[in-house]
Amino acid sequence: MAYNLLKGKKGIIFGALNDKSIAWKVAERAFEEGAEFLLTNTPVSMRLGEIDELAAKCNTEVIPADATSTKDLEILIQAAMDKYGKIDFILHSIGMSPNVRKKLPYDKLSYEYYQKTLDISALSFHKMISICKAKDAINDWGSIIALSYVAAQRTLYGYNDMADAKSLLESIARSFGYIYGRDKKVRINTISQSPTPTTAGSGVKGFDGLMDFTERMSPLGNATAAECADYCITMFSDLTKKVTMQNLFHDGGFSSMGMSMKAMNQYNKSFDVLPED
């Protein structure tokens, strides 16, 4: 059901790859709620994914951009301003770790890969916001959202240097949230989403086990990509004008849990001894 929450609003959505992507779901919902926006992803991801299909569905266009490149970001943001004037919202849904892809453990990381993880997954957020502020690209009371994960606060096996990247991402939201809010009334938040079976998320070691664990631990169960999209829409809307500099957990309650009954029952089963033949 649509409520016209974003009627008249313009934006940019980073990171849609295919229909498993949270960014893809956000784009669909934003379009349903009356928004106009540009889609963007790296040229490689555009070739591998199905973003042109999404663009056709949402009556928009795709501007290729490497979010680690300030030159590409300058071109992208200027293209949005040329098309819409000032914009109202941005979704940063970008994350990748070469160390995770190469299955390198945290104590044996490639530091070259580590730098790439931080650049792609966090510093791109800083670059994007910095360019928007310099260009005065966002309307007063605009909203910037980046997707994060609870591994920024807790150690989770297999998440590796992406945990460091998410910690940095959340810190950037707070630091820039103060500056941009003070100067231009632009709000900046991160949403810490449940583990979600996106193309990127599924590449994390032990992901299926993690999904099962968090489902058992969360009183409301894992939040889906579509449910995360709904939350993003409210954060882009005028209903949340005074929410900024926050890391907002959208995880069915997992982040506040210690041990649930379902998880304890499953844990206790590990102590069961099979009878001898």
Phi and psi in degrees as GROMACS dihedral restraints (atoms count N, CA, C in turn):
[ dihedral_restraints ]
;  ai    aj    ak    al  type     phi  dphi    fc
    3     4     5     6     1  -102.2    20    10
    4     5     6     7     1   147.7    20    10
    6     7     8     9     1  -125.1    20    10
    7     8     9    10     1     7.7    20    10
    9    10    11    12     1    58.4    20    10
   10    11    12    13     1    34.8    20    10
   12    13    14    15     1   -66.2    20    10
   13    14    15    16     1   -25.6    20    10
   15    16    17    18     1  -116.4    20    10
   16    17    18    19     1    21.1    20    10
   18    19    20    21     1   -58.8    20    10
   19    20    21    22     1   125.8    20    10
   21    22    23    24     1    86.6    20    10
   22    23    24    25     1    -5.8    20    10
   24    25    26    27     1   -89.3    20    10
   25    26    27    28     1   148.7    20    10
   27    28    29    30     1  -123.0    20    10
   28    29    30    31     1   150.3    20    10
   30    31    32    33     1  -162.2    20    10
   31    32    33    34     1  -173.7    20    10
   33    34    35    36     1  -133.0    20    10
   34    35    36    37     1   134.6    20    10
   36    37    38    39     1  -119.9    20    10
   37    38    39    40     1   116.5    20    10
   39    40    41    42     1   -94.6    20    10
   40    41    42    43     1   135.9    20    10
   42    43    44    45     1   103.3    20    10
   43    44    45    46     1     4.3    20    10
   45    46    47    48     1   -70.2    20    10
   46    47    48    49     1   129.0    20    10
   48    49    50    51     1  -116.0    20    10
   49    50    51    52     1   -54.7    20    10
   51    52    53    54     1  -149.5    20    10
   52    53    54    55     1  -175.6    20    10
   54    55    56    57     1   -72.5    20    10
   55    56    57    58     1    -0.3    20    10
   57    58    59    60     1   -86.6    20    10
   58    59    60    61     1   -15.4    20    10
   60    61    62    63     1   -72.4    20    10
   61    62    63    64     1   139.9    20    10
   63    64    65    66     1   -62.0    20    10
   64    65    66    67     1   -41.2    20    10
   66    67    68    69     1   -59.4    20    10
   67    68    69    70     1   -35.7    20    10
   69    70    71    72     1   -62.1    20    10
   70    71    72    73     1   -46.7    20    10
   72    73    74    75     1   -64.3    20    10
   73    74    75    76     1   -38.9    20    10
   75    76    77    78     1   -62.9    20    10
   76    77    78    79     1   -43.2    20    10
   78    79    80    81     1   -60.9    20    10
   79    80    81    82     1   -44.5    20    10
   81    82    83    84     1   -60.3    20    10
   82    83    84    85     1   -45.3    20    10
   84    85    86    87     1   -70.0    20    10
   85    86    87    88     1   -39.7    20    10
   87    88    89    90     1   -61.0    20    10
   88    89    90    91     1   -41.3    20    10
   90    91    92    93     1   -63.7    20    10
   91    92    93    94     1   -43.1    20    10
   93    94    95    96     1   -61.4    20    10
   94    95    96    97     1   -32.7    20    10
   96    97    98    99     1   -88.9    20    10
   97    98    99   100     1     8.3    20    10
   99   100   101   102     1    97.9    20    10
  100   101   102   103     1     6.7    20    10
  102   103   104   105     1   -81.7    20    10
  103   104   105   106     1   156.1    20    10
  105   106   107   108     1  -116.8    20    10
  106   107   108   109     1   142.9    20    10
  108   109   110   111     1  -161.4    20    10
  109   110   111   112     1   159.6    20    10
  111   112   113   114     1   -97.1    20    10
  112   113   114   115     1   146.7    20    10
  114   115   116   117     1  -102.5    20    10
  115   116   117   118     1   148.2    20    10
  117   118   119   120     1  -149.0    20    10
  118   119   120   121     1   148.6    20    10
  120   121   122   123     1  -161.3    20    10
  121   122   123   124     1   172.8    20    10
  123   124   125   126     1   -70.0    20    10
  124   125   126   127     1   154.0    20    10
  126   127   128   129     1   -56.1    20    10
  127   128   129   130     1   -37.9    20    10
  129   130   131   132     1   -64.0    20    10
  130   131   132   133     1   -46.4    20    10
  132   133   134   135     1   -64.4    20    10
  133   134   135   136     1   -35.0    20    10
  135   136   137   138     1   -63.2    20    10
  136   137   138   139     1   -38.0    20    10
  138   139   140   141     1   -70.8    20    10
  139   140   141   142     1   -37.0    20    10
  141   142   143   144     1   -80.4    20    10
  142   143   144   145     1   -26.7    20    10
  144   145   146   147     1   -99.8    20    10
  145   146   147   148     1  -158.9    20    10
  147   148   149   150     1  -131.2    20    10
  148   149   150   151     1    32.5    20    10
  150   151   152   153     1   -65.6    20    10
  151   152   153   154     1   -27.3    20    10
  153   154   155   156     1   -64.1    20    10
  154   155   156   157     1   -34.1    20    10
  156   157   158   159     1   -63.8    20    10
  157   158   159   160     1   -41.7    20    10
  159   160   161   162     1   -65.2    20    10
  160   161   162   163     1   -41.7    20    10
  162   163   164   165     1   -59.4    20    10
  163   164   165   166     1   -43.0    20    10
  165   166   167   168     1   -63.6    20    10
  166   167   168   169     1   -40.2    20    10
  168   169   170   171     1   -65.3    20    10
  169   170   171   172     1   -34.5    20    10
  171   172   173   174     1  -100.4    20    10
  172   173   174   175     1     8.9    20    10
  174   175   176   177     1    55.3    20    10
  175   176   177   178     1    49.2    20    10
  177   178   179   180     1  -140.8    20    10
  178   179   180   181     1  -168.3    20    10
  180   181   182   183     1  -129.3    20    10
  181   182   183   184     1   163.6    20    10
  183   184   185   186     1  -110.9    20    10
  184   185   186   187     1   128.4    20    10
  186   187   188   189     1  -108.8    20    10
  187   188   189   190     1   112.7    20    10
  189   190   191   192     1   -66.4    20    10
  190   191   192   193     1   137.5    20    10
  192   193   194   195     1  -159.5    20    10
  193   194   195   196     1   134.5    20    10
  195   196   197   198     1   -87.0    20    10
  196   197   198   199     1   113.2    20    10
  198   199   200   201     1   -69.2    20    10
  199   200   201   202     1    -9.4    20    10
  201   202   203   204     1   -86.2    20    10
  202   203   204   205     1    -8.3    20    10
  204   205   206   207     1  -100.2    20    10
  205   206   207   208     1   116.7    20    10
  207   208   209   210     1   -64.0    20    10
  208   209   210   211     1   -32.1    20    10
  210   211   212   213     1   -63.3    20    10
  211   212   213   214     1   -47.3    20    10
  213   214   215   216     1   -62.6    20    10
  214   215   216   217     1   -40.4    20    10
  216   217   218   219     1   -66.1    20    10
  217   218   219   220     1   -39.1    20    10
  219   220   221   222     1   -57.8    20    10
  220   221   222   223     1   -46.8    20    10
  222   223   224   225     1   -64.2    20    10
  223   224   225   226     1   -44.7    20    10
  225   226   227   228     1   -61.2    20    10
  226   227   228   229     1   -51.3    20    10
  228   229   230   231     1   -66.5    20    10
  229   230   231   232     1   -36.6    20    10
  231   232   233   234     1   -65.5    20    10
  232   233   234   235     1   -37.6    20    10
  234   235   236   237     1   -62.7    20    10
  235   236   237   238     1   -40.3    20    10
  237   238   239   240     1   -64.4    20    10
  238   239   240   241     1   -41.3    20    10
  240   241   242   243     1   -68.9    20    10
  241   242   243   244     1   -36.9    20    10
  243   244   245   246     1   -63.7    20    10
  244   245   246   247     1   -34.0    20    10
  246   247   248   249     1   -82.9    20    10
  247   248   249   250     1   -41.3    20    10
  249   250   251   252     1  -116.5    20    10
  250   251   252   253     1   -11.9    20    10
  252   253   254   255     1    81.3    20    10
  253   254   255   256     1  -146.6    20    10
  255   256   257   258     1   -69.0    20    10
  256   257   258   259     1   150.8    20    10
  258   259   260   261     1  -106.7    20    10
  259   260   261   262     1   173.4    20    10
  261   262   263   264     1  -119.7    20    10
  262   263   264   265     1   -20.9    20    10
  264   265   266   267     1  -153.7    20    10
  265   266   267   268     1   154.1    20    10
  267   268   269   270     1  -141.0    20    10
  268   269   270   271     1   136.1    20    10
  270   271   272   273     1  -109.8    20    10
  271   272   273   274     1   124.6    20    10
  273   274   275   276     1  -104.0    20    10
  274   275   276   277     1   104.6    20    10
  276   277   278   279     1  -123.9    20    10
  277   278   279   280     1    69.1    20    10
  279   280   281   282     1  -132.2    20    10
  280   281   282   283     1   129.7    20    10
  282   283   284   285     1  -168.7    20    10
  283   284   285   286     1   134.7    20    10
  285   286   287   288     1  -163.2    20    10
  286   287   288   289     1   137.5    20    10
  288   289   290   291     1  -125.7    20    10
  289   290   291   292     1   114.9    20    10
  291   292   293   294     1   -61.1    20    10
  292   293   294   295     1   -31.9    20    10
  294   295   296   297     1   -64.0    20    10
  295   296   297   298     1   -40.6    20    10
  297   298   299   300     1   -65.5    20    10
  298   299   300   301     1   -43.9    20    10
  300   301   302   303     1   -62.2    20    10
  301   302   303   304     1   -35.5    20    10
  303   304   305   306     1   -87.4    20    10
  304   305   306   307     1     0.1    20    10
  306   307   308   309     1    59.1    20    10
  307   308   309   310     1    37.1    20    10
  309   310   311   312     1   -86.6    20    10
  310   311   312   313     1   127.2    20    10
  312   313   314   315     1   -69.3    20    10
  313   314   315   316     1   160.9    20    10
  315   316   317   318     1   -60.9    20    10
  316   317   318   319     1   -32.9    20    10
  318   319   320   321     1   -84.1    20    10
  319   320   321   322     1     2.2    20    10
  321   322   323   324     1  -135.8    20    10
  322   323   324   325     1    39.3    20    10
  324   325   326   327     1   -67.1    20    10
  325   326   327   328     1   152.3    20    10
  327   328   329   330     1   -84.0    20    10
  328   329   330   331     1   122.6    20    10
  330   331   332   333     1   -71.2    20    10
  331   332   333   334     1   -26.1    20    10
  333   334   335   336     1   -63.9    20    10
  334   335   336   337     1   -45.6    20    10
  336   337   338   339     1   -64.7    20    10
  337   338   339   340     1   -38.1    20    10
  339   340   341   342     1   -58.3    20    10
  340   341   342   343     1   -45.6    20    10
  342   343   344   345     1   -60.2    20    10
  343   344   345   346     1   -39.0    20    10
  345   346   347   348     1   -66.6    20    10
  346   347   348   349     1   -39.8    20    10
  348   349   350   351     1   -57.7    20    10
  349   350   351   352     1   -48.6    20    10
  351   352   353   354     1   -67.0    20    10
  352   353   354   355     1   -39.3    20    10
  354   355   356   357     1   -65.4    20    10
  355   356   357   358     1   -47.0    20    10
  357   358   359   360     1   -70.1    20    10
  358   359   360   361     1   -46.6    20    10
  360   361   362   363     1   -89.6    20    10
  361   362   363   364     1   -19.8    20    10
  363   364   365   366     1  -134.2    20    10
  364   365   366   367     1   -52.6    20    10
  366   367   368   369     1   -62.6    20    10
  367   368   369   370     1   -27.0    20    10
  369   370   371   372     1   -60.3    20    10
  370   371   372   373     1   -33.3    20    10
  372   373   374   375     1   -65.7    20    10
  373   374   375   376     1   -45.5    20    10
  375   376   377   378     1   -62.5    20    10
  376   377   378   379     1   -45.8    20    10
  378   379   380   381     1   -60.2    20    10
  379   380   381   382     1   -44.7    20    10
  381   382   383   384     1   -61.4    20    10
  382   383   384   385     1   -47.4    20    10
  384   385   386   387     1   -65.7    20    10
  385   386   387   388     1   -42.2    20    10
  387   388   389   390     1   -59.5    20    10
  388   389   390   391     1   -43.4    20    10
  390   391   392   393     1   -68.1    20    10
  391   392   393   394     1   -41.0    20    10
  393   394   395   396     1   -59.6    20    10
  394   395   396   397     1   -42.8    20    10
  396   397   398   399     1   -67.6    20    10
  397   398   399   400     1   -42.9    20    10
  399   400   401   402     1   -62.3    20    10
  400   401   402   403     1   -35.3    20    10
  402   403   404   405     1   -87.3    20    10
  403   404   405   406     1    -5.6    20    10
  405   406   407   408     1    52.2    20    10
  406   407   408   409     1    50.8    20    10
  408   409   410   411     1   -85.8    20    10
  409   410   411   412     1   -14.0    20    10
  411   412   413   414     1  -115.7    20    10
  412   413   414   415     1   134.1    20    10
  414   415   416   417     1   -63.3    20    10
  415   416   417   418     1   154.7    20    10
  417   418   419   420     1   -53.5    20    10
  418   419   420   421     1   139.7    20    10
  420   421   422   423     1    68.6    20    10
  421   422   423   424     1    18.1    20    10
  423   424   425   426     1   -67.7    20    10
  424   425   426   427     1   169.5    20    10
  426   427   428   429     1  -135.4    20    10
  427   428   429   430     1   129.7    20    10
  429   430   431   432     1  -118.0    20    10
  430   431   432   433     1   129.0    20    10
  432   433   434   435     1  -125.6    20    10
  433   434   435   436     1   137.0    20    10
  435   436   437   438     1  -123.6    20    10
  436   437   438   439     1   147.2    20    10
  438   439   440   441     1   -91.5    20    10
  439   440   441   442     1   130.1    20    10
  441   442   443   444     1  -125.2    20    10
  442   443   444   445     1  -166.0    20    10
  444   445   446   447     1  -157.2    20    10
  445   446   447   448     1   151.0    20    10
  447   448   449   450     1   -62.4    20    10
  448   449   450   451     1   -14.2    20    10
  450   451   452   453     1   -64.2    20    10
  451   452   453   454     1   -11.8    20    10
  453   454   455   456     1   -67.1    20    10
  454   455   456   457     1   -25.8    20    10
  456   457   458   459     1  -109.4    20    10
  457   458   459   460     1   -26.3    20    10
  459   460   461   462     1  -127.7    20    10
  460   461   462   463     1   148.2    20    10
  462   463   464   465     1   -81.7    20    10
  463   464   465   466     1   122.4    20    10
  465   466   467   468     1  -124.7    20    10
  466   467   468   469     1   122.9    20    10
  468   469   470   471     1   -53.0    20    10
  469   470   471   472     1   129.6    20    10
  471   472   473   474     1    92.0    20    10
  472   473   474   475     1   -13.1    20    10
  474   475   476   477     1   -79.6    20    10
  475   476   477   478     1   -24.1    20    10
  477   478   479   480     1    61.9    20    10
  478   479   480   481     1  -141.4    20    10
  480   481   482   483     1   -72.8    20    10
  481   482   483   484     1    -8.3    20    10
  483   484   485   486     1   -64.5    20    10
  484   485   486   487     1   -28.0    20    10
  486   487   488   489     1   -63.0    20    10
  487   488   489   490     1   -41.8    20    10
  489   490   491   492     1   -64.1    20    10
  490   491   492   493     1   -40.3    20    10
  492   493   494   495     1   -63.8    20    10
  493   494   495   496     1   -40.8    20    10
  495   496   497   498     1   -68.8    20    10
  496   497   498   499     1   -35.6    20    10
  498   499   500   501     1   -60.8    20    10
  499   500   501   502     1   -43.9    20    10
  501   502   503   504     1   -65.8    20    10
  502   503   504   505     1   -41.5    20    10
  504   505   506   507     1   -55.9    20    10
  505   506   507   508     1   -47.2    20    10
  507   508   509   510     1   -66.9    20    10
  508   509   510   511     1   -36.5    20    10
  510   511   512   513     1   -66.0    20    10
  511   512   513   514     1   -40.3    20    10
  513   514   515   516     1   -61.0    20    10
  514   515   516   517     1   -40.6    20    10
  516   517   518   519     1   -61.0    20    10
  517   518   519   520     1   -39.9    20    10
  519   520   521   522     1   -69.2    20    10
  520   521   522   523     1   -48.3    20    10
  522   523   524   525     1   -64.7    20    10
  523   524   525   526     1   -47.8    20    10
  525   526   527   528     1   -74.2    20    10
  526   527   528   529     1   -27.7    20    10
  528   529   530   531     1   -60.0    20    10
  529   530   531   532     1   -38.4    20    10
  531   532   533   534     1   -66.8    20    10
  532   533   534   535     1   -50.3    20    10
  534   535   536   537     1   -66.1    20    10
  535   536   537   538     1   -48.4    20    10
  537   538   539   540     1   -71.2    20    10
  538   539   540   541     1   -34.6    20    10
  540   541   542   543     1   -67.3    20    10
  541   542   543   544     1   -44.0    20    10
  543   544   545   546     1   -61.9    20    10
  544   545   546   547     1   -43.3    20    10
  546   547   548   549     1   -86.8    20    10
  547   548   549   550     1   -36.4    20    10
  549   550   551   552     1  -134.0    20    10
  550   551   552   553     1     6.3    20    10
  552   553   554   555     1    60.0    20    10
  553   554   555   556     1    27.6    20    10
  555   556   557   558     1   -89.6    20    10
  556   557   558   559     1   131.8    20    10
  558   559   560   561     1  -100.6    20    10
  559   560   561   562     1   142.2    20    10
  561   562   563   564     1  -133.7    20    10
  562   563   564   565     1   124.4    20    10
  564   565   566   567     1  -139.9    20    10
  565   566   567   568     1   161.4    20    10
  567   568   569   570     1  -116.0    20    10
  568   569   570   571     1   148.1    20    10
  570   571   572   573     1  -113.8    20    10
  571   572   573   574     1   119.5    20    10
  573   574   575   576     1   -92.3    20    10
  574   575   576   577     1   100.2    20    10
  576   577   578   579     1   -90.3    20    10
  577   578   579   580     1   150.6    20    10
  579   580   581   582     1   -54.4    20    10
  580   581   582   583     1   156.3    20    10
  582   583   584   585     1   -56.6    20    10
  583   584   585   586     1   130.7    20    10
  585   586   587   588     1  -130.1    20    10
  586   587   588   589     1   131.9    20    10
  588   589   590   591     1   -74.9    20    10
  589   590   591   592     1    61.4    20    10
  591   592   593   594     1   -81.7    20    10
  592   593   594   595     1   174.3    20    10
  594   595   596   597     1   -61.8    20    10
  595   596   597   598     1   -42.3    20    10
  597   598   599   600     1   -71.1    20    10
  598   599   600   601     1   -46.3    20    10
  600   601   602   603     1   -61.8    20    10
  601   602   603   604     1   -38.0    20    10
  603   604   605   606     1   -67.4    20    10
  604   605   606   607     1   -13.5    20    10
  606   607   608   609     1   -81.6    20    10
  607   608   609   610     1    -8.1    20    10
  609   610   611   612     1   -74.3    20    10
  610   611   612   613     1   134.9    20    10
  612   613   614   615     1   -58.0    20    10
  613   614   615   616     1   132.0    20    10
  615   616   617   618     1    72.9    20    10
  616   617   618   619     1    24.2    20    10
  618   619   620   621     1   -62.6    20    10
  619   620   621   622     1   -40.8    20    10
  621   622   623   624     1   -62.3    20    10
  622   623   624   625     1   -41.5    20    10
  624   625   626   627     1   -64.8    20    10
  625   626   627   628     1   -38.2    20    10
  627   628   629   630     1   -64.2    20    10
  628   629   630   631     1   -42.8    20    10
  630   631   632   633     1   -59.2    20    10
  631   632   633   634     1   -43.6    20    10
  633   634   635   636     1   -65.6    20    10
  634   635   636   637     1   -42.9    20    10
  636   637   638   639     1   -62.4    20    10
  637   638   639   640     1   -48.6    20    10
  639   640   641   642     1   -68.3    20    10
  640   641   642   643     1   -31.8    20    10
  642   643   644   645     1   -63.1    20    10
  643   644   645   646     1   -42.5    20    10
  645   646   647   648     1   -70.1    20    10
  646   647   648   649     1   -33.7    20    10
  648   649   650   651     1   -79.7    20    10
  649   650   651   652     1   -28.6    20    10
  651   652   653   654     1   -87.0    20    10
  652   653   654   655     1   123.2    20    10
  654   655   656   657     1   -59.9    20    10
  655   656   657   658     1   -29.0    20    10
  657   658   659   660     1  -101.5    20    10
  658   659   660   661     1    -0.6    20    10
  660   661   662   663     1    80.7    20    10
  661   662   663   664     1   169.7    20    10
  663   664   665   666     1   -63.6    20    10
  664   665   666   667     1   142.7    20    10
  666   667   668   669     1   -81.2    20    10
  667   668   669   670     1   134.1    20    10
  669   670   671   672     1   -83.1    20    10
  670   671   672   673     1   170.0    20    10
  672   673   674   675     1   -61.4    20    10
  673   674   675   676     1   -40.6    20    10
  675   676   677   678     1   -65.1    20    10
  676   677   678   679     1   -38.7    20    10
  678   679   680   681     1   -68.7    20    10
  679   680   681   682     1   -35.7    20    10
  681   682   683   684     1   -63.7    20    10
  682   683   684   685     1   -39.5    20    10
  684   685   686   687     1   -60.4    20    10
  685   686   687   688     1   -42.3    20    10
  687   688   689   690     1   -58.9    20    10
  688   689   690   691     1   -42.0    20    10
  690   691   692   693     1   -65.0    20    10
  691   692   693   694     1   -42.5    20    10
  693   694   695   696     1   -58.9    20    10
  694   695   696   697     1   -40.3    20    10
  696   697   698   699     1   -60.9    20    10
  697   698   699   700     1   -43.0    20    10
  699   700   701   702     1   -63.8    20    10
  700   701   702   703     1   -34.9    20    10
  702   703   704   705     1   -73.1    20    10
  703   704   705   706     1   -24.7    20    10
  705   706   707   708     1   -81.4    20    10
  706   707   708   709     1   -20.6    20    10
  708   709   710   711     1   -80.6    20    10
  709   710   711   712     1   173.3    20    10
  711   712   713   714     1   -78.3    20    10
  712   713   714   715     1    -1.9    20    10
  714   715   716   717     1   -75.1    20    10
  715   716   717   718     1   -13.0    20    10
  717   718   719   720     1  -126.1    20    10
  718   719   720   721     1    39.1    20    10
  720   721   722   723     1   -64.9    20    10
  721   722   723   724     1   -23.9    20    10
  723   724   725   726     1  -106.7    20    10
  724   725   726   727     1    18.0    20    10
  726   727   728   729     1  -101.0    20    10
  727   728   729   730     1   116.7    20    10
  729   730   731   732     1  -154.8    20    10
  730   731   732   733     1   159.4    20    10
  732   733   734   735     1    63.4    20    10
  733   734   735   736     1    25.2    20    10
  735   736   737   738     1  -109.9    20    10
  736   737   738   739     1   148.7    20    10
  738   739   740   741     1  -103.0    20    10
  739   740   741   742     1   110.0    20    10
  741   742   743   744     1  -100.5    20    10
  742   743   744   745     1   112.8    20    10
  744   745   746   747     1   -75.9    20    10
  745   746   747   748     1   125.1    20    10
  747   748   749   750     1  -126.6    20    10
  748   749   750   751     1    74.6    20    10
  750   751   752   753     1  -142.9    20    10
  751   752   753   754     1    23.6    20    10
  753   754   755   756     1    68.9    20    10
  754   755   756   757     1    12.1    20    10
  756   757   758   759     1    99.4    20    10
  757   758   759   760     1    -0.7    20    10
  759   760   761   762     1   -55.5    20    10
  760   761   762   763     1   -41.8    20    10
  762   763   764   765     1   -65.4    20    10
  763   764   765   766     1   -17.0    20    10
  765   766   767   768     1  -103.9    20    10
  766   767   768   769     1     2.3    20    10
  768   769   770   771     1   -92.0    20    10
  769   770   771   772     1   150.4    20    10
  771   772   773   774     1  -106.4    20    10
  772   773   774   775     1   -55.0    20    10
  774   775   776   777     1  -153.8    20    10
  775   776   777   778     1   130.3    20    10
  777   778   779   780     1   -99.1    20    10
  778   779   780   781     1   164.5    20    10
  780   781   782   783     1   -62.7    20    10
  781   782   783   784     1   -43.1    20    10
  783   784   785   786     1   -61.9    20    10
  784   785   786   787     1   -43.5    20    10
  786   787   788   789     1   -67.6    20    10
  787   788   789   790     1   -39.2    20    10
  789   790   791   792     1   -64.8    20    10
  790   791   792   793     1   -41.9    20    10
  792   793   794   795     1   -61.4    20    10
  793   794   795   796     1   -41.7    20    10
  795   796   797   798     1   -67.0    20    10
  796   797   798   799     1   -38.9    20    10
  798   799   800   801     1   -63.5    20    10
  799   800   801   802     1   -43.0    20    10
  801   802   803   804     1   -63.9    20    10
  802   803   804   805     1   -30.1    20    10
  804   805   806   807     1   -62.1    20    10
  805   806   807   808     1   -27.0    20    10
  807   808   809   810     1   -67.1    20    10
  808   809   810   811     1   -16.0    20    10
  810   811   812   813     1   -92.8    20    10
  811   812   813   814     1    -7.4    20    10
  813   814   815   816     1   -65.2    20    10
  814   815   816   817     1   134.4    20    10
  816   817   818   819     1  -105.0    20    10
  817   818   819   820     1   124.5    20    10
  819   820   821   822     1   -68.1    20    10
  820   821   822   823     1   138.4    20    10
  822   823   824   825     1   -65.0    20    10
  823   824   825   826     1   146.6    20    10
  825   826   827   828     1   -70.7    20    10
  826   827   828   829     1   152.2    20    10
